[in-house]
Amino acid sequence: MNIVITGASKGFGKAIAEKFAANGYSLFLCARTLDTLKELAGEISAKNPSVKVYYKTCDVSVKNDVKEFADWILSITNEIDVLINNAGSFIQGSVYNEDDGILEELIATNLYSAYYLSRFLLPAMIERKRGHIFNMCSIASLKAYQHGGSYSITKYAMAGLSANLRDELKSYNIKVTSVFPGAAYTDSWNASGVNPNRIMKAEDIAEIIYTSSHLSPMACVEEIVIRPQLGDL
């Protein structure tokens, strides 16, 4: 079994990679920084010596990079069992006063990356008539919030992409799940002063994605909304 994960070197991507590796999946990982990818691959291989870990640097905001990543995967295998469109970026701001170009930057990273990678890998999945795509949306996809700005816009758009894929791929036996996480403790929270016990763990997201990917062929979890027990911050 093979899983593809974008933005895999930290946060949700790292937790998902560790969870699926522990259950015997071969990993195809990408991130922008080679050193962090190497470190993660080494950690996973040490814990799971029988698991194959492939990794490649990729700036998912650049279409040609995404195409090269997809072509590299398909040169190794055409059996894509799970695709996690996880890569994303957050820049705080408001639509009326954020810097010019923020929308274009975030939409390339948060939306186009998933759009293009899905398009490049789907022919192989359609041919096999199997596979499961998880698109990492956000609670920002469901409700606008202060200082969400262009980030929230791109996450609304990601939810729209995911809904379209779900409808289009039913007949090919390919599942699509939209994931809407609330606050979970990752590196971005390190300097925030937030108590790690107040919000979720990245492992919580990995756990529910893994479970959702192992239901019977007759069942598809279309949406996962997961928030801290005490509610949003």
N, C-alpha and C positions, 0 to 999 in steps of 0.2 A: 504494500500500500504506500502511496506517495502523497505528500502534502506540500503545497507551495505557499509560502508566507512572505508577504512584503513588509518592510519595516520590522525585520525580525530580530534585530540586535538588542532591543530593550523593550521594556513595558509589556503591553499585551502580546506583541509578536514573540518576544522571548519566552513568556510564560506558555504560550500556545505551542511553540516549538518543543519546549521541555515536556509538556504533557503528551504530545503525540509521539515523541521519540521514546518516552517511557513505555509506550504501548506498541512499539515495533515499527513505526512508520519511517520510511526514508524521507529526508527533508531536503527541500529546495528553497534556500533562503536568500533574501537580498536585503541590503541596506546601503547607505551611502559610504560608510566607513569600513574599510577593510579590517582594521585592527580589532574592532568590536565583533565583527563577524567571525574572525579567526578565534577569538577568545571564546565566543559562545560555542562554536563548533568543537573546540577542544574540550570544553566542559561537558557537552552532551556526549561526545564520543567516549570520554572517560567513564561516564555513568552507564552508557549503553553501547558497549563495544561492538555489538552486532549490527548496529544501526548505521546506515549510510547517510552522511551529512554533506550535501553539496551547497556551496555558497558562491555568490557573485555580487560584486558591488554594482549598484544601479541607482541612478537618480530618477525616481519614478515620475518626476515632474517633466521629464524629457521623453517624448514619444519614442525617439530612436533608441534610447537606453532601455525602455520597456520592451521594445521589439527585440533587441539583442538578448535580453534576459529570457524572453519567451522562446526564442530560437535556440538558445543554449539549453533550456530545459528539454525541448522537443528533440534535440540532438542526442539526449541521453535516454529519454523515455517519452512515449505518447500516452502513458497511463497516469492521468491526473485524477486522483480520487477526491482530493479536497483542495480548494483554492481559498486562501484567506486574503482578501483585499484589505489589509490592515494599515498600510502606510498612510500617514497623515501629519498635518502640521497645524498648530494653533498660534495665531497672532491676535492678541487682545486689541479691541478697538470698536468703534461705532461707524456705521455706514457713512454718517455725515461728516466725520472728521478723521477717519483713518488715512494713512498715507496712500497716495496714488499708486496703483499697481498691486495693492494687497489682494484684491479680489482675484486678479489674474494669477498671482502666485499661489494662492490657496486652492483655487479651482483646479489648477494643473496638478497639484500634489494630492488633493483630497478627492477629486472626482475623475479627472482624465486618466489618472494612473489605473484606477479600477476599470474604467471603461475600456481602455486599450488592452490591458492585460487579459481581461475576460475575452475580448474579441480575438486576440491572438491565440489563446489556449482553447477556446470553445470548439473549434472544428474537430480537434482530437477527442474532446469529451463527447461531442455529439455523435461521432463515429462509433464510439464505444457504448453510447446510450447509458452513461452512468457518470456520476460525479456530484459534488456538493460545493456550492459557492457560498461563502460567508462574507458579507460586506459589512465592514465596521462603520456603522453610522455613529450616532451619539444621541443623548437626550436633547442635544441642541438641534437635532433633526425634527423634534416633536414640538418644541416650544421655544420661541425666541427669548433671549435673556440679555440683560444689560451687558454691554461690552463684548457681545458675541460677534457682532458685525459680520464681516465676510465669512468668517469661520462657520457661523450658523447657516448662512446662505448655502455654502458648499455642502454642509451636512444634510440640509433639506434636499438638495439635489442628489446626493448619494442615496438617500432613501427612495427617491424617484427612480433612479437607475436600477436599484435593487428590485423594486416592485415590478418594473418592466421586464427585467430578466426572469423573475419568478413566473410571470404569465407566459412569456415566450418559450421557456424551456421545459414546461410541464410535459409536453408531448414527447420530449427526448429523454425523459426519465432522469433529468438533472434537477437536483434540488437547489433552491436559493433561500438563504436565510439572512434577514436584516438584523443586525445586533445594535441595540441602543443602550450602551453603558452610561451609567452615571459616574460619579467620581470614584476612581480607584487609585490606590497609592502606587505611583511609578516614579521614575527619576525626576519628572517635572514638578513633583510636590516636595522634593527634598528641602528646599529653602523656604517653603511656604509657612512653616510653623504649624501646619495642620497635624493633629494627632493621627498617626497611622491607624489607630483603632476606631477612628470616627468614620472612615470611608472603607470601601471595599479593597480587596487584594486583587492584583492582576491575575492571580491564580484562579480566582472565582470566575473570571471571564473565560479562561482557558477550560475550566472544568465544564461549564455549561455548553460551550461550543463542542467539546469532545463528546459529551453525552448526546447532544442534538444530532451529531453526525453518525450516531450508531443506533438510530431507530430502525424499524422495519422499512423495507422499500415502499410500503403503502403510506408512510407517514412523513410529513415535512413540517418542521417548525418554521413558520413563515417569519415570525418576529420574536425577538428576545428583548424585553425591556428589563434591565436589572439596575437597581439603585442601592445605595447604602441603606441599611436597616433603619437608621434614624432620619432618612430622607436626604434630599439634595442639600448641598451647602448653600 
